[in-house]
Amino acid sequence: MTRSEFRYGAFQRIISLPARVKNDQVKAEYKDGILHLHLPKAEAEKNKVVKVNIG
């Protein structure tokens, strides 16, 4: 995704992501006025199977 914005001074942006990310592997770099974010996708959670014994 590419987004272009120009502002001066402090600002904050909140963006909803369409998928879960690996929070411990997020990287950001600000260079020449451009913020680059690396947000690796987390693997989809697998369904758990629970065996229930009756009686």
CHARMM internal coordinates of N, CA and C (Angstrom, degrees):
IC EDIT
DIST 1 N 1 CA 1.4355
DIST 1 CA 1 C 1.5238
ANGL 1 N 1 CA 1 C 107.25
DIST 1 C 2 N 1.2823
ANGL 1 CA 1 C 2 N 117.90
DIHE 1 N 1 CA 1 C 2 N 137.75
DIST 2 N 2 CA 1.4580
ANGL 1 C 2 N 2 CA 122.81
DIHE 1 CA 1 C 2 N 2 CA 175.99
DIST 2 CA 2 C 1.5169
ANGL 2 N 2 CA 2 C 108.58
DIHE 1 C 2 N 2 CA 2 C -122.01
DIST 2 C 3 N 1.3273
ANGL 2 CA 2 C 3 N 114.69
DIHE 2 N 2 CA 2 C 3 N 133.35
DIST 3 N 3 CA 1.4650
ANGL 2 C 3 N 3 CA 119.62
DIHE 2 CA 2 C 3 N 3 CA 179.72
DIST 3 CA 3 C 1.5271
ANGL 3 N 3 CA 3 C 107.22
DIHE 2 C 3 N 3 CA 3 C -135.29
DIST 3 C 4 N 1.2985
ANGL 3 CA 3 C 4 N 117.49
DIHE 3 N 3 CA 3 C 4 N 133.97
DIST 4 N 4 CA 1.4551
ANGL 3 C 4 N 4 CA 121.84
DIHE 3 CA 3 C 4 N 4 CA -178.88
DIST 4 CA 4 C 1.5220
ANGL 4 N 4 CA 4 C 109.61
DIHE 3 C 4 N 4 CA 4 C -116.45
DIST 4 C 5 N 1.3358
ANGL 4 CA 4 C 5 N 115.59
DIHE 4 N 4 CA 4 C 5 N 123.32
DIST 5 N 5 CA 1.4645
ANGL 4 C 5 N 5 CA 121.24
DIHE 4 CA 4 C 5 N 5 CA 178.15
DIST 5 CA 5 C 1.5200
ANGL 5 N 5 CA 5 C 108.34
DIHE 4 C 5 N 5 CA 5 C -142.56
DIST 5 C 6 N 1.3142
ANGL 5 CA 5 C 6 N 116.33
DIHE 5 N 5 CA 5 C 6 N 146.24
DIST 6 N 6 CA 1.4536
ANGL 5 C 6 N 6 CA 121.02
DIHE 5 CA 5 C 6 N 6 CA 176.52
DIST 6 CA 6 C 1.5182
ANGL 6 N 6 CA 6 C 108.42
DIHE 5 C 6 N 6 CA 6 C -128.63
DIST 6 C 7 N 1.3181
ANGL 6 CA 6 C 7 N 116.36
DIHE 6 N 6 CA 6 C 7 N 119.18
DIST 7 N 7 CA 1.4639
ANGL 6 C 7 N 7 CA 121.98
DIHE 6 CA 6 C 7 N 7 CA 178.18
DIST 7 CA 7 C 1.5236
ANGL 7 N 7 CA 7 C 108.21
DIHE 6 C 7 N 7 CA 7 C -142.74
DIST 7 C 8 N 1.3077
ANGL 7 CA 7 C 8 N 114.78
DIHE 7 N 7 CA 7 C 8 N 159.83
DIST 8 N 8 CA 1.4515
ANGL 7 C 8 N 8 CA 119.88
DIHE 7 CA 7 C 8 N 8 CA 178.15
DIST 8 CA 8 C 1.5134
ANGL 8 N 8 CA 8 C 108.18
DIHE 7 C 8 N 8 CA 8 C -120.61
DIST 8 C 9 N 1.3217
ANGL 8 CA 8 C 9 N 116.92
DIHE 8 N 8 CA 8 C 9 N 142.53
DIST 9 N 9 CA 1.4557
ANGL 8 C 9 N 9 CA 120.97
DIHE 8 CA 8 C 9 N 9 CA -178.78
DIST 9 CA 9 C 1.5204
ANGL 9 N 9 CA 9 C 110.72
DIHE 8 C 9 N 9 CA 9 C 88.53
DIST 9 C 10 N 1.3186
ANGL 9 CA 9 C 10 N 114.82
DIHE 9 N 9 CA 9 C 10 N -174.15
DIST 10 N 10 CA 1.4610
ANGL 9 C 10 N 10 CA 120.80
DIHE 9 CA 9 C 10 N 10 CA -178.16
DIST 10 CA 10 C 1.5269
ANGL 10 N 10 CA 10 C 110.62
DIHE 9 C 10 N 10 CA 10 C -71.92
DIST 10 C 11 N 1.3139
ANGL 10 CA 10 C 11 N 115.21
DIHE 10 N 10 CA 10 C 11 N 143.03
DIST 11 N 11 CA 1.4633
ANGL 10 C 11 N 11 CA 119.61
DIHE 10 CA 10 C 11 N 11 CA 175.59
DIST 11 CA 11 C 1.5166
ANGL 11 N 11 CA 11 C 109.17
DIHE 10 C 11 N 11 CA 11 C -153.14
DIST 11 C 12 N 1.3039
ANGL 11 CA 11 C 12 N 115.69
DIHE 11 N 11 CA 11 C 12 N 166.70
DIST 12 N 12 CA 1.4579
ANGL 11 C 12 N 12 CA 122.19
DIHE 11 CA 11 C 12 N 12 CA -179.90
DIST 12 CA 12 C 1.5168
ANGL 12 N 12 CA 12 C 108.13
DIHE 11 C 12 N 12 CA 12 C -138.11
DIST 12 C 13 N 1.3120
ANGL 12 CA 12 C 13 N 116.97
DIHE 12 N 12 CA 12 C 13 N 140.80
DIST 13 N 13 CA 1.4644
ANGL 12 C 13 N 13 CA 121.45
DIHE 12 CA 12 C 13 N 13 CA 178.66
DIST 13 CA 13 C 1.5290
ANGL 13 N 13 CA 13 C 107.59
DIHE 12 C 13 N 13 CA 13 C -133.74
DIST 13 C 14 N 1.3183
ANGL 13 CA 13 C 14 N 116.25
DIHE 13 N 13 CA 13 C 14 N 130.94
DIST 14 N 14 CA 1.4616
ANGL 13 C 14 N 14 CA 121.83
DIHE 13 CA 13 C 14 N 14 CA 176.15
DIST 14 CA 14 C 1.5217
ANGL 14 N 14 CA 14 C 107.22
DIHE 13 C 14 N 14 CA 14 C -115.32
DIST 14 C 15 N 1.3259
ANGL 14 CA 14 C 15 N 115.88
DIHE 14 N 14 CA 14 C 15 N 125.49
DIST 15 N 15 CA 1.4569
ANGL 14 C 15 N 15 CA 121.55
DIHE 14 CA 14 C 15 N 15 CA -178.15
DIST 15 CA 15 C 1.5230
ANGL 15 N 15 CA 15 C 108.66
DIHE 14 C 15 N 15 CA 15 C -124.61
DIST 15 C 16 N 1.3143
ANGL 15 CA 15 C 16 N 116.53
DIHE 15 N 15 CA 15 C 16 N 126.97
DIST 16 N 16 CA 1.4640
ANGL 15 C 16 N 16 CA 120.60
DIHE 15 CA 15 C 16 N 16 CA 175.19
DIST 16 CA 16 C 1.5210
ANGL 16 N 16 CA 16 C 108.33
DIHE 15 C 16 N 16 CA 16 C -77.68
DIST 16 C 17 N 1.3170
ANGL 16 CA 16 C 17 N 116.48
DIHE 16 N 16 CA 16 C 17 N 131.11
DIST 17 N 17 CA 1.4578
ANGL 16 C 17 N 17 CA 120.87
DIHE 16 CA 16 C 17 N 17 CA -179.76
DIST 17 CA 17 C 1.5245
ANGL 17 N 17 CA 17 C 109.73
DIHE 16 C 17 N 17 CA 17 C -96.89
DIST 17 C 18 N 1.3336
ANGL 17 CA 17 C 18 N 117.40
DIHE 17 N 17 CA 17 C 18 N 144.65
DIST 18 N 18 CA 1.4605
ANGL 17 C 18 N 18 CA 120.16
DIHE 17 CA 17 C 18 N 18 CA -177.98
DIST 18 CA 18 C 1.5264
ANGL 18 N 18 CA 18 C 113.97
DIHE 17 C 18 N 18 CA 18 C -76.79
DIST 18 C 19 N 1.3252
ANGL 18 CA 18 C 19 N 117.58
DIHE 18 N 18 CA 18 C 19 N -9.63
DIST 19 N 19 CA 1.4648
ANGL 18 C 19 N 19 CA 120.57
DIHE 18 CA 18 C 19 N 19 CA -178.02
DIST 19 CA 19 C 1.5261
ANGL 19 N 19 CA 19 C 109.41
DIHE 18 C 19 N 19 CA 19 C -143.02
DIST 19 C 20 N 1.3320
ANGL 19 CA 19 C 20 N 115.60
DIHE 19 N 19 CA 19 C 20 N 162.65
DIST 20 N 20 CA 1.4646
ANGL 19 C 20 N 20 CA 120.07
DIHE 19 CA 19 C 20 N 20 CA 175.99
DIST 20 CA 20 C 1.5275
ANGL 20 N 20 CA 20 C 109.26
DIHE 19 C 20 N 20 CA 20 C -73.42
DIST 20 C 21 N 1.3282
ANGL 20 CA 20 C 21 N 116.20
DIHE 20 N 20 CA 20 C 21 N 149.46
DIST 21 N 21 CA 1.4591
ANGL 20 C 21 N 21 CA 121.11
DIHE 20 CA 20 C 21 N 21 CA 178.40
DIST 21 CA 21 C 1.5207
ANGL 21 N 21 CA 21 C 109.76
DIHE 20 C 21 N 21 CA 21 C -122.16
DIST 21 C 22 N 1.3310
ANGL 21 CA 21 C 22 N 115.23
DIHE 21 N 21 CA 21 C 22 N 159.74
DIST 22 N 22 CA 1.4608
ANGL 21 C 22 N 22 CA 121.47
DIHE 21 CA 21 C 22 N 22 CA 176.43
DIST 22 CA 22 C 1.5279
ANGL 22 N 22 CA 22 C 107.14
DIHE 21 C 22 N 22 CA 22 C -82.81
DIST 22 C 23 N 1.3227
ANGL 22 CA 22 C 23 N 116.55
DIHE 22 N 22 CA 22 C 23 N 99.23
DIST 23 N 23 CA 1.4672
ANGL 22 C 23 N 23 CA 121.39
DIHE 22 CA 22 C 23 N 23 CA -174.03
DIST 23 CA 23 C 1.5212
ANGL 23 N 23 CA 23 C 113.25
DIHE 22 C 23 N 23 CA 23 C -58.32
DIST 23 C 24 N 1.3274
ANGL 23 CA 23 C 24 N 117.72
DIHE 23 N 23 CA 23 C 24 N -32.97
DIST 24 N 24 CA 1.4629
ANGL 23 C 24 N 24 CA 120.48
DIHE 23 CA 23 C 24 N 24 CA -177.35
DIST 24 CA 24 C 1.5281
ANGL 24 N 24 CA 24 C 112.67
DIHE 23 C 24 N 24 CA 24 C -78.77
DIST 24 C 25 N 1.3331
ANGL 24 CA 24 C 25 N 118.07
DIHE 24 N 24 CA 24 C 25 N -4.75
DIST 25 N 25 CA 1.4644
ANGL 24 C 25 N 25 CA 121.34
DIHE 24 CA 24 C 25 N 25 CA -179.16
DIST 25 CA 25 C 1.5321
ANGL 25 N 25 CA 25 C 112.98
DIHE 24 C 25 N 25 CA 25 C -118.42
DIST 25 C 26 N 1.3213
ANGL 25 CA 25 C 26 N 117.35
DIHE 25 N 25 CA 25 C 26 N 12.20
DIST 26 N 26 CA 1.4657
ANGL 25 C 26 N 26 CA 121.50
DIHE 25 CA 25 C 26 N 26 CA 179.49
DIST 26 CA 26 C 1.5257
ANGL 26 N 26 CA 26 C 109.29
DIHE 25 C 26 N 26 CA 26 C -72.11
DIST 26 C 27 N 1.3312
ANGL 26 CA 26 C 27 N 116.38
DIHE 26 N 26 CA 26 C 27 N 135.20
DIST 27 N 27 CA 1.4642
ANGL 26 C 27 N 27 CA 121.44
DIHE 26 CA 26 C 27 N 27 CA 178.66
DIST 27 CA 27 C 1.5250
ANGL 27 N 27 CA 27 C 108.94
DIHE 26 C 27 N 27 CA 27 C -130.68
DIST 27 C 28 N 1.3295
ANGL 27 CA 27 C 28 N 115.53
DIHE 27 N 27 CA 27 C 28 N 146.02
DIST 28 N 28 CA 1.4620
ANGL 27 C 28 N 28 CA 120.80
DIHE 27 CA 27 C 28 N 28 CA 177.95
DIST 28 CA 28 C 1.5221
ANGL 28 N 28 CA 28 C 108.88
DIHE 27 C 28 N 28 CA 28 C -136.94
DIST 28 C 29 N 1.3268
ANGL 28 CA 28 C 29 N 115.45
DIHE 28 N 28 CA 28 C 29 N 143.75
DIST 29 N 29 CA 1.4622
ANGL 28 C 29 N 29 CA 121.18
DIHE 28 CA 28 C 29 N 29 CA 177.41
DIST 29 CA 29 C 1.5263
ANGL 29 N 29 CA 29 C 107.88
DIHE 28 C 29 N 29 CA 29 C -140.34
DIST 29 C 30 N 1.3204
ANGL 29 CA 29 C 30 N 116.29
DIHE 29 N 29 CA 29 C 30 N 131.16
DIST 30 N 30 CA 1.4613
ANGL 29 C 30 N 30 CA 122.04
DIHE 29 CA 29 C 30 N 30 CA 177.55
DIST 30 CA 30 C 1.5186
ANGL 30 N 30 CA 30 C 107.21
DIHE 29 C 30 N 30 CA 30 C -113.87
DIST 30 C 31 N 1.3250
ANGL 30 CA 30 C 31 N 116.65
DIHE 30 N 30 CA 30 C 31 N 114.16
DIST 31 N 31 CA 1.4590
ANGL 30 C 31 N 31 CA 120.46
DIHE 30 CA 30 C 31 N 31 CA -176.20
DIST 31 CA 31 C 1.5251
ANGL 31 N 31 CA 31 C 109.31
DIHE 30 C 31 N 31 CA 31 C -143.60
DIST 31 C 32 N 1.3081
ANGL 31 CA 31 C 32 N 116.21
DIHE 31 N 31 CA 31 C 32 N 131.16
DIST 32 N 32 CA 1.4725
ANGL 31 C 32 N 32 CA 122.41
DIHE 31 CA 31 C 32 N 32 CA 178.13
DIST 32 CA 32 C 1.5249
ANGL 32 N 32 CA 32 C 112.26
DIHE 31 C 32 N 32 CA 32 C 53.96
DIST 32 C 33 N 1.3351
ANGL 32 CA 32 C 33 N 116.45
DIHE 32 N 32 CA 32 C 33 N 38.90
DIST 33 N 33 CA 1.4563
ANGL 32 C 33 N 33 CA 120.82
DIHE 32 CA 32 C 33 N 33 CA 177.28
DIST 33 CA 33 C 1.5166
ANGL 33 N 33 CA 33 C 115.07
DIHE 32 C 33 N 33 CA 33 C 78.72
DIST 33 C 34 N 1.3374
ANGL 33 CA 33 C 34 N 116.83
DIHE 33 N 33 CA 33 C 34 N 8.77
DIST 34 N 34 CA 1.4683
ANGL 33 C 34 N 34 CA 120.70
DIHE 33 CA 33 C 34 N 34 CA -179.14
DIST 34 CA 34 C 1.5252
ANGL 34 N 34 CA 34 C 109.12
DIHE 33 C 34 N 34 CA 34 C -120.20
DIST 34 C 35 N 1.3238
ANGL 34 CA 34 C 35 N 115.97
DIHE 34 N 34 CA 34 C 35 N 130.40
DIST 35 N 35 CA 1.4583
ANGL 34 C 35 N 35 CA 121.96
DIHE 34 CA 34 C 35 N 35 CA 177.17
DIST 35 CA 35 C 1.5219
ANGL 35 N 35 CA 35 C 108.33
DIHE 34 C 35 N 35 CA 35 C -97.31
DIST 35 C 36 N 1.3319
ANGL 35 CA 35 C 36 N 115.60
DIHE 35 N 35 CA 35 C 36 N 119.52
DIST 36 N 36 CA 1.4621
ANGL 35 C 36 N 36 CA 121.68
DIHE 35 CA 35 C 36 N 36 CA 177.39
DIST 36 CA 36 C 1.5223
ANGL 36 N 36 CA 36 C 107.93
DIHE 35 C 36 N 36 CA 36 C -105.96
DIST 36 C 37 N 1.3227
ANGL 36 CA 36 C 37 N 116.78
DIHE 36 N 36 CA 36 C 37 N 127.83
DIST 37 N 37 CA 1.4593
ANGL 36 C 37 N 37 CA 122.04
DIHE 36 CA 36 C 37 N 37 CA 178.35
DIST 37 CA 37 C 1.5188
ANGL 37 N 37 CA 37 C 109.55
DIHE 36 C 37 N 37 CA 37 C -115.82
DIST 37 C 38 N 1.3284
ANGL 37 CA 37 C 38 N 115.75
DIHE 37 N 37 CA 37 C 38 N 136.31
DIST 38 N 38 CA 1.4646
ANGL 37 C 38 N 38 CA 121.87
DIHE 37 CA 37 C 38 N 38 CA 174.47
DIST 38 CA 38 C 1.5201
ANGL 38 N 38 CA 38 C 106.04
DIHE 37 C 38 N 38 CA 38 C -115.61
DIST 38 C 39 N 1.3344
ANGL 38 CA 38 C 39 N 116.99
DIHE 38 N 38 CA 38 C 39 N 111.24
DIST 39 N 39 CA 1.4609
ANGL 38 C 39 N 39 CA 123.14
DIHE 38 CA 38 C 39 N 39 CA -175.48
DIST 39 CA 39 C 1.5287
ANGL 39 N 39 CA 39 C 108.67
DIHE 38 C 39 N 39 CA 39 C -123.21
DIST 39 C 40 N 1.3439
ANGL 39 CA 39 C 40 N 117.88
DIHE 39 N 39 CA 39 C 40 N 88.91
DIST 40 N 40 CA 1.4677
ANGL 39 C 40 N 40 CA 118.84
DIHE 39 CA 39 C 40 N 40 CA -178.86
DIST 40 CA 40 C 1.5267
ANGL 40 N 40 CA 40 C 111.54
DIHE 39 C 40 N 40 CA 40 C -67.89
DIST 40 C 41 N 1.3288
ANGL 40 CA 40 C 41 N 115.59
DIHE 40 N 40 CA 40 C 41 N 136.25
DIST 41 N 41 CA 1.4598
ANGL 40 C 41 N 41 CA 120.98
DIHE 40 CA 40 C 41 N 41 CA -179.88
DIST 41 CA 41 C 1.5282
ANGL 41 N 41 CA 41 C 110.37
DIHE 40 C 41 N 41 CA 41 C -70.19
DIST 41 C 42 N 1.3187
ANGL 41 CA 41 C 42 N 115.52
DIHE 41 N 41 CA 41 C 42 N 138.99
DIST 42 N 42 CA 1.4584
ANGL 41 C 42 N 42 CA 121.22
DIHE 41 CA 41 C 42 N 42 CA 173.84
DIST 42 CA 42 C 1.5246
ANGL 42 N 42 CA 42 C 107.81
DIHE 41 C 42 N 42 CA 42 C -81.15
DIST 42 C 43 N 1.3132
ANGL 42 CA 42 C 43 N 115.42
DIHE 42 N 42 CA 42 C 43 N 150.62
DIST 43 N 43 CA 1.4594
ANGL 42 C 43 N 43 CA 119.39
DIHE 42 CA 42 C 43 N 43 CA 177.80
DIST 43 CA 43 C 1.5205
ANGL 43 N 43 CA 43 C 109.52
DIHE 42 C 43 N 43 CA 43 C -67.75
DIST 43 C 44 N 1.3090
ANGL 43 CA 43 C 44 N 115.42
DIHE 43 N 43 CA 43 C 44 N 147.64
DIST 44 N 44 CA 1.4632
ANGL 43 C 44 N 44 CA 120.15
DIHE 43 CA 43 C 44 N 44 CA 178.77
DIST 44 CA 44 C 1.5264
ANGL 44 N 44 CA 44 C 109.33
DIHE 43 C 44 N 44 CA 44 C -63.72
DIST 44 C 45 N 1.3139
ANGL 44 CA 44 C 45 N 115.03
DIHE 44 N 44 CA 44 C 45 N 140.39
DIST 45 N 45 CA 1.4565
ANGL 44 C 45 N 45 CA 118.99
DIHE 44 CA 44 C 45 N 45 CA 178.91
DIST 45 CA 45 C 1.5225
ANGL 45 N 45 CA 45 C 109.21
DIHE 44 C 45 N 45 CA 45 C -68.58
DIST 45 C 46 N 1.3274
ANGL 45 CA 45 C 46 N 114.62
DIHE 45 N 45 CA 45 C 46 N 135.19
DIST 46 N 46 CA 1.4584
ANGL 45 C 46 N 46 CA 119.66
DIHE 45 CA 45 C 46 N 46 CA 179.20
DIST 46 CA 46 C 1.5216
ANGL 46 N 46 CA 46 C 109.22
DIHE 45 C 46 N 46 CA 46 C -86.27
DIST 46 C 47 N 1.3110
ANGL 46 CA 46 C 47 N 115.15
DIHE 46 N 46 CA 46 C 47 N 147.12
DIST 47 N 47 CA 1.4604
ANGL 46 C 47 N 47 CA 119.60
DIHE 46 CA 46 C 47 N 47 CA 177.50
DIST 47 CA 47 C 1.5204
ANGL 47 N 47 CA 47 C 109.89
DIHE 46 C 47 N 47 CA 47 C -68.66
DIST 47 C 48 N 1.3231
ANGL 47 CA 47 C 48 N 116.13
DIHE 47 N 47 CA 47 C 48 N 137.54
DIST 48 N 48 CA 1.4566
ANGL 47 C 48 N 48 CA 121.20
DIHE 47 CA 47 C 48 N 48 CA 177.59
DIST 48 CA 48 C 1.5205
ANGL 48 N 48 CA 48 C 109.29
DIHE 47 C 48 N 48 CA 48 C -89.16
DIST 48 C 49 N 1.3107
ANGL 48 CA 48 C 49 N 115.65
DIHE 48 N 48 CA 48 C 49 N 139.59
DIST 49 N 49 CA 1.4575
ANGL 48 C 49 N 49 CA 120.88
DIHE 48 CA 48 C 49 N 49 CA 174.76
DIST 49 CA 49 C 1.5148
ANGL 49 N 49 CA 49 C 106.78
DIHE 48 C 49 N 49 CA 49 C -107.90
DIST 49 C 50 N 1.3177
ANGL 49 CA 49 C 50 N 115.93
DIHE 49 N 49 CA 49 C 50 N 124.35
DIST 50 N 50 CA 1.4627
ANGL 49 C 50 N 50 CA 121.16
DIHE 49 CA 49 C 50 N 50 CA -179.95
DIST 50 CA 50 C 1.5193
ANGL 50 N 50 CA 50 C 107.71
DIHE 49 C 50 N 50 CA 50 C -116.67
DIST 50 C 51 N 1.3319
ANGL 50 CA 50 C 51 N 115.45
DIHE 50 N 50 CA 50 C 51 N 121.90
DIST 51 N 51 CA 1.4570
ANGL 50 C 51 N 51 CA 120.53
DIHE 50 CA 50 C 51 N 51 CA 179.37
DIST 51 CA 51 C 1.5198
ANGL 51 N 51 CA 51 C 108.43
DIHE 50 C 51 N 51 CA 51 C -89.59
DIST 51 C 52 N 1.3224
ANGL 51 CA 51 C 52 N 116.18
DIHE 51 N 51 CA 51 C 52 N 128.45
DIST 52 N 52 CA 1.4624
ANGL 51 C 52 N 52 CA 121.38
DIHE 51 CA 51 C 52 N 52 CA -179.12
DIST 52 CA 52 C 1.5214
ANGL 52 N 52 CA 52 C 108.25
DIHE 51 C 52 N 52 CA 52 C -117.79
DIST 52 C 53 N 1.3342
ANGL 52 CA 52 C 53 N 115.31
DIHE 52 N 52 CA 52 C 53 N 120.57
DIST 53 N 53 CA 1.4645
ANGL 52 C 53 N 53 CA 120.26
DIHE 52 CA 52 C 53 N 53 CA 176.55
DIST 53 CA 53 C 1.5161
ANGL 53 N 53 CA 53 C 109.23
DIHE 52 C 53 N 53 CA 53 C -88.69
DIST 53 C 54 N 1.3175
ANGL 53 CA 53 C 54 N 116.13
DIHE 53 N 53 CA 53 C 54 N 131.65
DIST 54 N 54 CA 1.4584
ANGL 53 C 54 N 54 CA 120.92
DIHE 53 CA 53 C 54 N 54 CA 179.93
DIST 54 CA 54 C 1.5240
ANGL 54 N 54 CA 54 C 108.53
DIHE 53 C 54 N 54 CA 54 C -111.12
DIST 54 C 55 N 1.3445
ANGL 54 CA 54 C 55 N 114.75
DIHE 54 N 54 CA 54 C 55 N 126.38
DIST 55 N 55 CA 1.4549
ANGL 54 C 55 N 55 CA 123.84
DIHE 54 CA 54 C 55 N 55 CA 171.82
DIST 55 CA 55 C 1.4492
ANGL 55 N 55 CA 55 C 115.28
DIHE 54 C 55 N 55 CA 55 C 71.01
END
COOR INIT
IC SEED 1 N 1 CA 1 C
IC BUILD
